Amino acid sequence: METPEPQAPLGRIVLDGWLFAFIPETEDCAGWSIGRMQNLMERVQNEWDKYGNLPSRLPPELRQRHADLYARAMQGARAKGWDPELGDDE
């Protein structure tokens, strides 16, 4: 199973679903209904609200998990050609 791309909004929801253990890391949410995805988005948002939406406010173990998940996702996206730098026309 592929790690979601962090630059895609739904990819971040999946990563954060993994972070907060709402879904297993084997779940990529492919084929989910809009309602099911909306439910996950709400759960993720409610959890982030507890930490002011800042990774720096996560407890140490979650902060490290966040760093690991996002590093892995960004590495995979770069391997597919994603460049986080914006061009002059973007």
Secondary structure, DSSP 8 states (H G I E B T S, - for coil): -----TTSHHHHHHHHHHHTTSS-TT---TT--HHHHHHHHHHHHHHHHTTTT-GGGS-HHHHHHHHHHHHHHHHHHHHTT---S--TT-
